[in-house]
Amino acid sequence: MEKLFDNTEVAFAIKSDSELDRAFYLFEMIKRQPLVKIGTAVTKFALKAYLPVEGIIRATVFDHFCGGVTEKDCMPIIDKMYTKNVHSILDYSAEGKEVEEHFDLAMEKTLNTIKFGKEKDSLPFAVFKPTGFGRLKIYQKITEGEKLDAHEEIEWKRIKERYNIISKAAHDAGVPLLIDAEETWMQTAADDLIEEMMVKYNKDKVIVFGTLQLYRWDRLDYLKKLHERAKKQGFKIGMKLVRGAYMEKERERADEYGYKDPICANKEATDKMFNDVQEYMINNIDEMSVFSGTHNEESSYLLMDLIEKHNLSRNDKRVWFGQLFGMSDHISYNAAKEGYNVAKYLPFGPVRDVMPYLIRRAEENTSVAGQTNRELELLKRERERRKV
């Protein structure tokens, strides 16, 4: 595959000079791990103490990684990205809530994004996070085979109802639904519930997508077993593929409780797992749809090669490339220019409620080897190109 991700003019075409400068200085700060740790601690304290820091956050890290506070706030960015054939996925990213009112609000927000998706070609998916619809503790108890008490049974029933309401709405609107993955100790309960939705709503085409975190060494085996069940029961599989977001937490817990580390031994093993799963899904594309959520260039090139090898159209709706807003524009915009299906996750929500998400993004960029340096190098190159 021709190396097409080096074109910074295409990658940053919709960024103004000032937006380019802000991105450059933001990543310059993020690459300094001690600064990120200090900044994170100070931000958490300031928000807890209700100090007036939301304006500063909004003008820097929030506006780079998020679309806005409301869906309406996000529309100018959505429309701007779509001029370059890059789609958006509205992601209500308020995290860490533990009460039923917030779970109902998250469901309503997701229903709204389904309505938006039905009306706008630029919004091809809706999305939600399992713990946006119910407490992690409930998923965990079910995953670990513990009995729920009477109150928890009611909570679990409500969680299942929310999944079904959203999945049915997505099915009726014809808007595919991405359901995120979280920690291993709660994921089996979420996976089983997502499979129930696939059985119900993925008969003719894929509406419900689960998520495979491919830093887990067991995920290809899980997918193959799911595939066998799908063939027997007559439903199609949708999967979003990601490398994963909870590695340090997963390893610490495995060590603390004395069970086998669920994470691949190293980055090479993770890359192989990701690429093997991608290939398995394309090899079975008549029974599956894949959303490849990656900032990895080699995995993206591999998917392009697989599309060509299997004589698929570049805009076959069963195959999508996905990246996060504010990251890897060189992949998103160059792939879109070549006619591939590309969508950016566009988080939104109140600044205070979105902070856990933003902190994860900052920490991810400091911990993933080379990622921040790559962003900086591309931004630097484009700034210099514009000065010529």
For each residue, the residues with C-beta under 8 A, 3 or more apart:
1: 4 301 304 305 308
2:
3: 6 301
4: 1 7 334 335 338
5: 11 297 300 330 331 334
6: 3 330
7: 4 10 11 330 334
8: 11 12 330 378 381 382 385
9: 12 13 382 385
10: 7 13 333 334 337
11: 5 7 8 329 330 332 333 334 378 382
12: 8 9 15 20 329 333 378 379 382
13: 9 10 84 333
14: 80 81 83 84 333
15: 12 19 20 23 329
16: 19 20
17: 20 21 386
18: 21 22
19: 15 16 22 23
20: 12 15 16 17 23 24 379 382 383 386
21: 17 18 24 25 383
22: 18 19 25 26 60 63 64
23: 15 19 20 26 27 64 326 375 379
24: 20 21 27 28 376 379 380 383
25: 21 22 28 29
26: 22 23 29 30 60 61 64
27: 23 24 30 31 365 372 375 376 379
28: 24 25 31 32 376
29: 25 26 32 35 36 39
30: 26 27 35 36 362 365 366 372
31: 27 28 365 366 372 373 376
32: 28 29 35 36 366
33: 36 37 366
34: 37 38
35: 29 30 32 38 39
36: 29 30 32 33 39 40 362 363 366
37: 33 34 40 41
38: 34 35 41 42
39: 29 35 36 42 43 362
40: 36 37 43 44 359 362 363
41: 37 38 44 45
42: 38 39 45 46
43: 39 40 46 47 53 57 355 359
44: 40 41 47 48 355 359
45: 41 42 48 49
46: 42 43 49 51 53
47: 43 44 50 51 53 54 352 355
48: 44 45
49: 45 46
50: 47
51: 46 47
52: 55
53: 43 46 47 56 57
54: 47 57 58 351 352
55: 52 58 59
56: 53 59 60
57: 43 53 54 60 61 62 351 355 358
58: 54 55 62 63 351
59: 55 56 62 63
60: 22 26 56 57 63 64
61: 26 57 64 65 358 361 362
62: 57 58 59 65 66 351 354 358
63: 22 58 59 60 66
64: 22 23 26 60 61 326
65: 61 62 324 325 326 327 347 357 358 361
66: 62 63 93 325 326 346 347 348 349 354 358
67: 73 74 77 78 88 90 325 346 347 348
68: 71 72 73 74 77 348
69: 73 348 349 350 351
70: 73 74 348
71: 68 74 75 90 109 112 113 116 348
72: 68 75
73: 67 68 69 70 348
74: 67 68 70 71 77 78 88 90 346 348
75: 71 72 78 79
76: 79 80
77: 67 68 74 80 81 88 325 346
78: 67 74 75 81 82 88 90 120 122 123 346
79: 75 76 82 83 122
80: 14 76 77 83
81: 14 77 78 84 86 87 88 122 344
82: 78 79 85 86 87 88 121 122
83: 14 79 80
84: 13 14 81 333 336 337
85: 82 336 337 339 342
86: 81 82 332 333 336 342 343 344
87: 81 82 121 122 123 124 341 342 343 344
88: 67 74 77 78 81 82 122 123 325 343 344 346
89: 123 124 125 126 127 178 322 343 344 345 346
90: 67 71 74 78 113 116 123 126 127 346 348
91: 127 345 346 347 348
92: 106 109 110 113 128 132 347 348 349
93: 66 347 348 349 353 354 357
94: 97 102 106 132 349 350 353 354
95: 129 131 132 353 354 356 357
96: 353 356
97: 94 102 103 106 132 353
98: 102 135
99: 102 103
100: 103 104 155 158
101: 104 105
102: 94 97 98 99 105 106
103: 97 99 100 106 107 132 133 134 158 159 162
104: 100 101 107 108 162
105: 101 102 108 109
106: 92 94 97 102 103 109 110 128 129 132 133
107: 103 104 110 111 128 133 162 165 166
108: 104 105 111 112
109: 71 92 105 106 112 113
110: 92 106 107 113 114 126 127 128 132 166
111: 107 108 114 115 165 166 169
112: 71 108 109 115 116
113: 71 90 92 109 110 116 117 123 126 127
114: 110 111 117 118 126 166 169 170 173 175 177
115: 111 112 118 119 173
116: 71 90 112 113 119 120 123
117: 113 114 120 123 124 125 126 173 175
118: 114 115 173 174 175
119: 115 116
120: 78 116 117 123
121: 82 87 124
122: 78 79 81 82 87 88
123: 78 87 88 89 90 113 116 117 120 175
124: 87 89 117 121 175 176 320 341 343
125: 89 117 175 176 177 178 209 291 343
126: 89 90 110 113 114 117 166 170 175 176 177 178
127: 89 90 91 110 113 177 178 179 180 345
128: 92 106 107 110 132 133 166 177 179 180
129: 95 106 132 133 179 180 182
130: 133 134 139 179 180 181 182 186 190
131: 95 134 135 136 139 182 186
132: 92 94 95 97 103 106 110 128 129
133: 103 106 107 128 129 130 159 162 163
134: 103 130 131 138 139 155 156 158 159 162
135: 98 131 138 139 155
136: 131 139 140 182 183 186
137: 140 141
138: 134 135 141 142 148 152 155 156 159 189
139: 130 131 134 135 136 142 143 159 182 186 187 189 190
140: 136 137 143 144 185 186 189
141: 137 138 144 146 147 148 152
142: 138 139 145 146 148 156 188 189
143: 139 140 185 186 187 188 189
144: 140 141 185
145: 142
146: 141 142
147: 141
148: 138 141 142 152 153 155 156
149: 152 153
150: 153 154
151: 154 155
152: 138 141 148 149 155 156
153: 148 149 150 156 157
154: 150 151 157 158
155: 100 134 135 138 148 151 152 158 159
156: 134 138 142 148 152 153 159 160
157: 153 154 160 161
158: 100 103 134 154 155 161 162
159: 103 133 134 138 139 155 156 162 163 193
160: 156 157 163 164 193
161: 157 158 164 165
162: 103 104 107 133 134 158 159 165 166
163: 133 159 160 166 167 179 193 194 196 197
164: 160 161 167 168 197 200
165: 107 111 161 162 168 169
166: 107 110 111 114 126 128 162 163 169 170 177
167: 163 164 170 171 177 197 200 201 207 208
168: 164 165 171 172 201
169: 111 114 165 166 172 173
170: 114 126 166 167 173 175 176 177 201 207 208
171: 167 168 174 201 207
172: 168 169
173: 114 115 117 118 169 170
174: 118 171 207
175: 114 117 118 123 124 125 126 170 207
176: 124 125 126 170 206 207 208 209 238 289
177: 114 125 126 127 128 166 167 170 207 208 209
178: 89 125 126 127 209 211 240 291
179: 127 128 129 130 163 190 194 197 208 209 210 211
180: 127 128 129 130 211 240
181: 130 187 190 210 211 212 213 242 244
182: 129 130 131 136 139 186 187 190 246
183: 136 186 187 246 249 250 253
184: 187 216 250 262
185: 140 143 144 253
186: 130 131 136 139 140 143 182 183 189 190
187: 139 143 181 182 183 184 190 191
188: 142 143 191 192
189: 138 139 140 142 143 186 192 193
190: 130 139 179 181 182 186 187 193 194
191: 187 188 194 195 210 222
192: 188 189 195 196
193: 159 160 163 189 190 196 197
194: 163 179 190 191 197 198 208 210
195: 191 192 198 199 210 226 229
196: 163 192 193 199 200
197: 163 164 167 179 193 194 200 201 202 208
198: 194 195 201 202 208 210 230 235 236 237 238
199: 195 196 202 233 235
200: 164 167 196 197 203
201: 167 168 170 171 197 198 207 208
202: 197 198 199 205 206 207 208 235 236 237 238
203: 200 234 235 236
204: 236
205: 202 236 289
206: 176 202 209 236 237 238 288 289 318
207: 167 170 171 174 175 176 177 201 202 238
208: 167 170 176 177 179 194 197 198 201 202 238
209: 125 176 177 178 179 206 238 239 240 289 291
210: 179 181 191 194 195 198 237 238 239 240
211: 178 179 180 181 239 240 241 242
212: 181 216 219 222 223 239 240 241 242 277
213: 181 216 219 242 243 244 245 246
214: 219 241 242 243 244 270 273 274 277
215: 243 244 247 263 264 270 273
216: 184 212 213 219 244 262 263 264 273
217: 262 263 264 265 269 273
218: 221 222 262
219: 212 213 214 216 222 223 273 277
220: 223 224 273 276 277 280
221: 218 224 225
222: 191 212 218 219 225 226
223: 212 219 220 226 227 237 239 277 280 281
224: 220 221 227 228 280
225: 221 222 228 229
226: 195 222 223 229 230 237
227: 223 224 230 231 237 284 287 288
228: 224 225 231 232
229: 195 225 226 232 233
230: 198 226 227 233 234 235 236 237 287
231: 227 228 234 287
232: 228 229
233: 199 229 230
234: 203 230 231
235: 198 199 202 203 230
236: 198 202 203 204 205 206 230 287 288 289
237: 198 202 206 210 223 226 227 230 281 287 288 289
238: 176 198 202 206 207 208 209 210 288 289 290 291
239: 209 210 211 212 223 277 281 288 289 290 291
240: 178 180 209 210 211 212 291 292 293 322
241: 211 212 214 274 277 278 281 290 291 292 293 294
242: 181 211 212 213 214 245 293 294
243: 213 214 215 270 274 294 296
244: 181 213 214 215 216 247 263 270
245: 213 242 360 364
246: 182 183 213 249 250
247: 215 244 250 251 263
248: 251 252 367
249: 183 246 252 253
250: 183 184 246 247 253 254 261 262 263
251: 247 248 254 255 261 263
252: 248 249 255 256
253: 183 185 249 250 256 257
254: 250 251 257 258 259 260 261 262 263
255: 251 252 258 261
256: 252 253
257: 253 254
258: 254 255
259: 254
260: 254
261: 250 251 254 255
262: 184 216 217 218 250 254
263: 215 216 217 244 247 250 251 254 270
264: 215 216 217 269 270 273
265: 217 269
266: 269 270
267: 270 271 369
268: 271 272
269: 217 264 265 266 272 273
270: 214 215 243 244 263 264 266 267 273 274
271: 267 268 274 275 296 298 299
272: 268 269 275 276
273: 214 215 216 217 219 220 264 269 270 276 277
274: 214 241 243 270 271 277 278 294 296 299
275: 271 272 278 279 298 299 302
276: 220 272 273 279 280
277: 212 214 219 220 223 239 241 273 274 280 281
278: 241 274 275 281 282 290 292 299 302 303 306
279: 275 276 282 283 302 306
280: 220 223 224 276 277 283 284
281: 223 237 239 241 277 278 284 285 288 290
282: 278 279 285 290 303 306 307 310 312 319
283: 279 280 310
284: 227 280 281 287 288
285: 281 282 288 289 290 310 312 316 318 319
286:
287: 227 230 231 236 237 284
288: 206 227 236 237 238 239 281 284 285 318
289: 176 205 206 209 236 237 238 239 285 317 318 319
290: 238 239 241 278 281 282 285 318 319 320
291: 125 178 209 238 239 240 241 320 322 343
292: 240 241 278 299 300 303 319 320 321 322
293: 240 241 242 322 323 345
294: 241 242 243 274 299 300 321 322 323
295: 323 324 327 328 331 371
296: 243 271 274 299 300
297: 5 300 301 331
298: 271 275 301 302
299: 271 274 275 278 292 294 296 302 303
300: 5 292 294 296 297 303 304 321 331 335
301: 1 3 297 298 304 305
302: 275 278 279 298 299 305 306
303: 278 282 292 299 300 306 307 319 321
304: 1 300 301 307 308 335 340
305: 1 301 302 308 309
306: 278 279 282 302 303 309 310
307: 282 303 304 310 312 314 316 319 340
308: 1 304 305 311 312
309: 305 306
310: 282 283 285 306 307
311: 308
312: 282 285 307 308 316 318 319
313: 316
314: 307 338 339 340 341
315: 339 340 341
316: 285 307 312 313 319 341
317: 289 320 341
318: 206 285 288 289 290 312
319: 282 285 289 290 292 303 307 312 316 340 341
320: 124 290 291 292 317 341 342 343
321: 292 294 300 303 331 332 335 340 341 342 343
322: 89 240 291 292 293 294 342 343 344 345
323: 293 294 295 327 328 329 331 332 342 344 345
324: 65 295 327 328 344 345 361
325: 65 66 67 77 88 344 345 346 347
326: 23 64 65 66 361
327: 65 295 323 324 361 365 371 375
328: 295 323 324 331 332 375
329: 11 12 15 323 332 333 378
330: 5 6 7 8 11 333 334 378
331: 5 295 297 300 321 323 328 334 335
332: 11 86 321 323 328 329 335 336 342 344
333: 10 11 12 13 14 84 86 329 330 336 337 342
334: 4 5 7 10 11 330 331 337 338
335: 4 300 304 321 331 332 338 340 342
336: 84 85 86 332 333 339 340 342
337: 10 84 85 333 334
338: 4 314 334 335
339: 85 314 315 336
340: 304 307 314 315 319 321 335 336
341: 87 124 314 315 316 317 319 320 321
342: 85 86 87 320 321 322 323 332 333 335 336
343: 86 87 88 89 124 125 291 320 321 322
344: 81 86 87 88 89 322 323 324 325 332
345: 89 91 127 293 322 323 324 325
346: 66 67 74 77 78 88 89 90 91 325
347: 65 66 67 91 92 93 325 354 357
348: 66 67 68 69 70 71 73 74 90 91 92 93 354
349: 66 69 92 93 94 353 354
350: 69 94 353 354
351: 54 57 58 62 69 354 355
352: 47 54 355
353: 93 94 95 96 97 349 350
354: 62 66 93 94 95 347 348 349 350 351 357 358
355: 43 44 47 57 351 352 358 359
356: 95 96 359 360
357: 65 93 95 347 354 360 361
358: 57 61 62 65 66 354 355 361 362
359: 40 43 44 355 356 362 363
360: 245 356 357 363 364
361: 61 65 324 326 327 357 358 364 365
362: 30 36 39 40 61 358 359 365 366
363: 36 40 359 360 366 367
364: 245 360 361 367 368 371
365: 27 30 31 327 361 362 368 371 372 375
366: 30 31 32 33 36 362 363 372
367: 248 363 364
368: 364 365 371 372
369: 267
370: 373 374
371: 295 327 364 365 368 374 375
372: 27 30 31 365 366 368 375 376
373: 31 370 376 377
374: 370 371 377 378
375: 23 27 327 328 365 371 372 378 379
376: 24 27 28 31 372 373 379 380
377: 373 374 380 381
378: 8 11 12 329 330 374 375 381 382
379: 12 20 23 24 27 375 376 382 383
380: 24 376 377 383 384
381: 8 377 378 384 385
382: 8 9 11 12 20 378 379 385 386
383: 20 21 24 379 380 386 387
384: 380 381 387 388
385: 8 9 381 382 388
386: 17 20 382 383
387: 383 384
388: 384 385
